[in-house]
């Protein structure tokens, strides 16, 4: 494993608070990746979690999460959408609010894109419900 810079470590800590889990296993390069892979993941992670997500003066994390769901859904980038949905739910966005965002999105980004995105949301909603049930069972 590459030694993390203080900035990257801070970004990973911020990501863990927002995501609810450690991001490093998903972004740290694997042995078969080129040497500059760490530069890519470090720069992208630092930009997102040191520069954008912590900006809470005008938009709180919950609102940023809902905006991020809508952006990724509108762009049709379904795997990143899955992550943004998890972030949104972890930060207090309700399933009903997400559905309303898809309704609004359907008008401006297209019904087909909204349906594709909602198919991902259904999966994440089911996953979220299972983790909530497991957490209640533990308590």
Wavefront OBJ file of the C-alpha trace (Angstrom):
o trace
v 0.000 0.000 0.000
v 1.140 3.525 -0.759
v 1.699 5.827 2.196
v -1.220 8.262 2.408
v -0.556 11.998 2.491
v -2.147 13.988 5.337
v -4.545 15.591 2.831
v -5.598 12.204 1.470
v -6.018 10.817 4.990
v -8.234 13.801 5.862
v -10.293 13.256 2.706
v -10.758 9.576 3.595
v -11.873 10.532 7.118
v -14.410 13.008 5.700
v -15.607 10.382 3.230
v -16.128 7.880 6.035
v -18.303 10.358 7.959
v -20.389 11.059 4.862
v -20.544 7.496 3.531
v -20.725 5.604 6.790
v -17.909 3.260 5.751
v -14.205 3.361 4.904
v -13.647 4.359 1.271
v -9.957 3.386 1.104
v -10.506 -0.271 0.123
v -12.501 0.926 -2.891
v -10.120 3.645 -4.102
v -6.632 2.540 -3.063
v -4.880 1.102 -6.128
v -4.347 -2.649 -6.502
v -0.919 -4.163 -7.245
v -1.783 -4.675 -10.934
v -2.603 -0.983 -11.523
v -0.077 1.460 -12.980
v 2.056 3.600 -10.665
v 0.050 6.755 -11.333
v -3.268 5.155 -10.298
v -2.672 6.403 -6.765
v -2.338 9.954 -8.130
v -5.719 9.650 -9.842
v -7.607 8.269 -6.846
v -5.859 10.630 -4.426
v -6.616 13.739 -6.496
v -10.235 12.762 -7.122
v -10.843 11.777 -3.484
v -9.198 14.920 -2.109
v -11.164 17.131 -4.498
v -14.487 15.564 -3.572
v -14.011 15.136 0.166
v -11.696 18.038 1.040
v -13.005 20.649 -1.393
v -16.681 20.014 -2.218
v -18.521 17.938 0.426
v -17.298 19.932 3.465
v -18.662 23.226 2.043
v -21.649 23.508 4.370
v -22.036 27.296 4.596
v -24.803 27.322 1.977
v -25.677 23.668 1.373
v -25.597 21.071 4.102
v -24.382 17.520 3.437
v -27.965 16.243 3.208
v -28.832 18.746 0.450
v -25.549 18.097 -1.376
v -26.357 14.391 -1.274
v -29.770 14.908 -2.901
v -28.223 17.201 -5.530
v -25.568 14.558 -6.217
v -28.234 11.868 -6.637
v -30.023 14.034 -9.162
v -26.845 14.880 -11.075
v -25.600 11.300 -11.356
v -29.079 10.078 -12.281
v -29.465 12.792 -14.929
v -26.082 11.905 -16.397
v -27.028 8.225 -16.461
v -23.917 7.140 -14.565
v -25.589 4.320 -12.701
v -22.752 2.896 -10.603
v -21.849 6.327 -9.173
v -25.598 6.857 -8.654
v -25.630 3.777 -6.438
v -22.976 5.380 -4.215
v -24.736 8.740 -4.163
v -27.986 7.070 -3.124
v -26.173 5.382 -0.239
v -24.688 8.725 0.809
v -28.108 10.395 0.610
v -29.844 7.764 2.721
v -26.966 7.747 5.235
v -27.321 11.523 5.602
v -31.054 11.703 6.200
v -32.537 12.017 2.717
v -35.746 9.987 2.669
v -36.733 7.496 0.017
v -39.768 9.682 -0.685
v -37.550 12.718 -1.336
v -35.434 10.666 -3.717
v -38.553 9.571 -5.609
v -39.640 13.227 -5.846
v -36.222 14.106 -7.271
v -36.714 11.411 -9.929
v -40.171 12.794 -10.745
v -38.650 16.237 -11.281
v -35.749 14.726 -13.180
v -38.108 12.883 -15.548
v -39.487 16.219 -16.708
v -36.122 17.791 -17.491
v -33.738 14.883 -18.149
v -36.162 12.359 -19.609
v -38.469 9.597 -18.448
v -36.225 6.797 -19.744
v -33.246 8.135 -17.783
v -35.424 8.493 -14.674
v -36.690 4.898 -14.995
v -33.137 3.540 -15.394
v -32.060 5.508 -12.349
v -35.051 4.422 -10.314
v -34.216 0.777 -11.025
v -30.890 1.382 -9.249
v -32.692 3.224 -6.438
v -34.985 0.229 -5.877
v -31.944 -1.985 -5.322
v -30.321 0.516 -2.966
v -33.607 0.998 -1.056
v -33.820 -2.760 -0.493
v -30.168 -2.907 0.592
v -30.729 0.061 2.940
v -33.813 -1.528 4.492
v -31.851 -4.738 5.168
v -29.055 -2.815 6.908
v -31.608 -0.855 8.957
v -33.372 -4.077 9.965
v -30.040 -5.645 10.951
v -29.122 -2.578 13.002
v -32.485 -2.706 14.820
v -32.022 -6.422 15.486
v -28.581 -5.713 17.029
v -29.948 -2.993 19.316
l 1 2 3 4 5 6 7 8 9 10 11 12 13 14 15 16 17 18 19 20 21 22 23 24 25 26 27 28 29 30 31 32 33 34 35 36 37 38 39 40 41 42 43 44 45 46 47 48 49 50 51 52 53 54 55 56 57 58 59 60 61 62 63 64 65 66 67 68 69 70 71 72 73 74 75 76 77 78 79 80 81 82 83 84 85 86 87 88 89 90 91 92 93 94 95 96 97 98 99 100 101 102 103 104 105 106 107 108 109 110 111 112 113 114 115 116 117 118 119 120 121 122 123 124 125 126 127 128 129 130 131 132 133 134 135 136 137 138 139
